[in-house]
Amino acid sequence: MSVHKSGGKMSARRDSQKSVWHGVSREEIEWHPTVEHELCIGCGLCVLGCAAGVYAFDFDKNRPVVIAPSNCKVGCVTCANTCPVYAISFPSLSRIHKIIKKRNVLTKSKKELEDNADRVRYKK
C-alpha cells in the first residue's frame, strides 16, 4: 500500500508493482521504520515528511501507522531524524552493508550510474 494526496486528503492504495533496489528485490531487504507508540506524541511529522508513502495517520489513536514498509527507501531515515521524541527506529545498517557485499550491489550501481550518465552528469 502507499499513501497519496488527492485534493488535500490522504488515501491509501495498494501498489501492484514490486520494487527493486539495485537489482535486489525489496522483499529481501528488511528496511522500514518501527514506531514506538509509547514514545510517540502524534505530531505527524513522519507521515507528512515521507515522500514514499510509508505511513498513514490513525486519527482515532493519534499516531502514525506503517502501512507500506517496502516503500521505504533503503537507507532513508528522514522520519527518524525529524522525530522530536526519537520514537522511530530502523534496523541496523550492517544488514544493508551485508546485502551490498553479498549481492554485488556496487558493480550493479556503477553500471546503472554509467547507463544514466546523461541524466546525472555534473556540468561545470
C-alpha positions as CSV (number, residue, x, y, z in Angstrom):
1,M,0.0,0.0,0.0
2,S,1.0,3.6,-0.4
3,V,-0.4,6.9,0.6
4,H,-1.3,9.5,-2.0
5,K,-2.5,13.0,-1.6
6,S,-5.6,13.9,-3.5
7,G,-7.4,17.2,-3.1
8,G,-5.7,17.7,0.3
9,K,-6.8,14.4,1.6
10,M,-4.5,11.3,2.1
11,S,-5.8,8.0,0.9
12,A,-4.2,4.6,0.9
13,R,-3.9,2.3,-2.1
14,R,-2.1,-0.9,-2.9
15,D,0.8,-0.9,-5.2
16,S,0.9,-3.8,-7.6
17,Q,4.5,-3.1,-8.8
18,K,7.3,-4.9,-6.9
19,S,10.1,-2.6,-6.1
20,V,13.8,-3.4,-6.6
21,W,16.9,-1.8,-5.1
22,H,19.9,-2.0,-7.3
23,G,18.9,-5.4,-8.6
24,V,17.8,-6.8,-5.2
25,S,14.1,-7.4,-4.6
26,R,12.8,-5.1,-1.9
27,E,11.2,-8.0,-0.3
28,E,14.7,-9.4,0.6
29,I,15.7,-6.2,2.4
30,E,14.4,-5.7,5.9
31,W,14.4,-1.9,5.9
32,H,11.5,0.1,7.3
33,P,10.6,2.2,10.3
34,T,9.3,1.0,13.6
35,V,7.3,3.4,15.6
36,E,7.5,3.2,19.4
37,H,3.9,4.2,20.2
38,E,4.7,4.6,23.9
39,L,7.1,7.5,23.0
40,C,5.2,8.9,20.0
41,I,3.4,12.2,20.6
42,G,1.3,12.1,17.4
43,C,2.8,15.2,15.8
44,G,2.6,13.6,12.3
45,L,6.0,14.9,11.1
46,C,6.9,11.4,9.9
47,V,3.7,11.0,7.9
48,L,3.9,14.4,6.3
49,G,7.6,14.2,5.6
50,C,7.7,10.8,4.0
51,A,7.6,11.1,0.2
52,A,7.5,7.4,-0.2
53,G,4.0,6.9,1.3
54,V,5.2,4.5,4.1
55,Y,2.9,6.0,6.6
56,A,-0.8,6.8,7.2
57,F,-2.2,8.5,10.3
58,D,-4.7,6.9,12.7
59,F,-6.7,9.9,13.9
60,D,-8.6,7.8,16.4
61,K,-5.4,6.7,18.1
62,N,-3.5,9.9,17.3
63,R,-0.5,8.0,15.9
64,P,1.3,7.1,12.7
65,V,0.9,3.7,11.2
66,V,3.4,2.0,8.9
67,I,1.2,0.8,6.0
68,A,3.7,0.2,3.2
69,P,7.1,-0.8,4.7
70,S,8.6,-1.9,1.4
71,N,8.0,1.6,0.0
72,C,10.7,2.9,2.4
73,K,13.8,3.9,0.5
74,V,16.7,1.7,1.6
75,G,18.9,3.7,3.9
76,C,16.5,6.6,4.4
77,V,16.0,7.6,8.0
78,T,14.5,11.0,7.5
79,C,11.5,10.3,9.6
80,A,13.6,9.1,12.5
81,N,15.9,12.1,12.2
82,T,13.0,14.6,12.3
83,C,11.0,12.8,15.1
84,P,11.2,15.2,18.0
85,V,10.9,12.4,20.6
86,Y,13.0,9.7,19.0
87,A,10.1,7.4,18.6
88,I,11.2,5.9,15.3
89,S,13.9,3.3,14.8
90,F,15.3,1.3,11.9
91,P,17.2,-2.0,11.5
92,S,21.0,-1.8,11.8
93,L,22.8,-0.5,8.7
94,S,25.0,-3.6,8.8
95,R,22.2,-5.6,7.3
96,I,22.3,-3.3,4.2
97,H,26.1,-3.5,4.1
98,K,25.9,-7.3,4.1
99,I,23.4,-7.3,1.2
100,I,25.6,-4.8,-0.7
101,K,28.5,-7.2,-0.4
102,K,26.6,-10.5,-0.9
103,R,24.6,-9.3,-3.9
104,N,27.4,-7.4,-5.7
105,V,25.4,-4.1,-5.5
106,L,28.4,-1.9,-6.1
107,T,29.1,-3.4,-9.5
108,K,25.4,-3.1,-10.4
109,S,25.1,0.5,-9.2
110,K,28.2,1.5,-11.1
111,K,26.7,0.2,-14.3
112,E,23.4,1.9,-13.5
113,L,25.3,5.2,-13.0
114,E,27.1,4.8,-16.3
115,D,23.8,3.9,-18.1
116,N,22.3,7.2,-16.7
117,A,25.4,9.4,-17.3
118,D,23.4,11.9,-19.4
119,R,20.9,12.4,-16.6
120,V,23.3,12.5,-13.7
121,R,26.5,14.1,-15.2
122,Y,27.8,17.1,-13.4
123,K,28.1,20.0,-15.8
124,K,30.6,22.8,-15.0
